[in-house]
Amino acid sequence: MENFNFYSPTEFVFGKDRENECGALVKKYGGTKVLIHYGGGSAVRSGLIDRVKASLDAAGIPHVELGGVKPNPHDSLVYKGIEIVRQNGIDFILAVGGGSTIDSSKAIAMGAVYDGDFWDFYEGKASAAAALPIGVVQTIAAAGSEGSGDSVVTKEDGMLKRGASSEHIRPKFAVQNPALLCTLPAYQTACGITDIMAHVFERYFTNTLEVEITDRLCEAVLLTMVKEGPRAIADPANYQVRANIMWAGTVAHNGVVGCGRSQDWNSHAIEHELSALYDCAHGAGLAVIMPAWMEYVVDHNVMRFAQMATRVFGCEMNFENPKATALEGIKAFRRFLHSIGMPINFAELGAKEEDIPKLVEKLNPGDGWGFVPLKAKDVTAIYTIAAHASLD
């Protein structure tokens, strides 16, 4: 196990009706005027925004609203949010939504106290030295952004999807009411489950030896998804199922399952180009890319893939041919994704094989990084596998 620092200061406020505590929580963390940032109309139609505003009003905290966040959040709304914050003397951002809304809020929080262009953080030209405090009312279990210091935003000019990281953008609190997930469409639920599993796999496939504790933590989250995913699709109003998935999403990406081990993140980088170009759901893109990546790199550490196959998907170990077990585990993962309604190839996702050169050029993998460092030819091969994947 490698040396590590683990820092997870977010206060998680979990359970039914906890959104009614937003006013007290904002006050606890020093907010005196709030930007309520949210996505589409569902948060308004459901009455959630009204409940949040009522809680702020009861605490005597004035607020301004900015809706309109879309999946794969765009920079244009971030710029608008920064302007609103500066013009109104806002000192706290409250994100009401899923990962896209939280990521957009983080970008606003960094950009509002920065003299330059907030996109500098996403291009790697600058690191955030400060940010406005952020709170979250979570409505989707997927990205894990409610407990992380990460944010992903798409620049409309060129449709570049890039990430930024800073401890300054970890939310001060995250309100998690599993009942808010019960009305999610099956497709969004499945995309979230896929994203949660991908966050774990990015950490599970490591070159660090002797990491049994985090291996087992990773496997626990994955097994939870294998059990609860189909139950959530079949019985969307099941509060206990939603509660398990919601907390699993946080555990998958707040850093605890990755302590002391090298990580990968190539599948996320490769997928980002798909969702930037086609505006597909991030989880759906990961469902197509991650099994293809696994097939391409399996020979790097066959036994780690065989471990996944036996521990997570219940495959029988073939000691005479461990690779057969490893490949069966990858097939089992793809079959699971298909069973919950996820696409498994380019055609089902709405992507085009002829766009692969464009996707690779935008990614510009260079010398690579991660579990297996990838160059352009490797990424091309992974996209090609993804284009033709099947359940056979």
Disulfide bonds with the S-S distance in Angstrom:
none
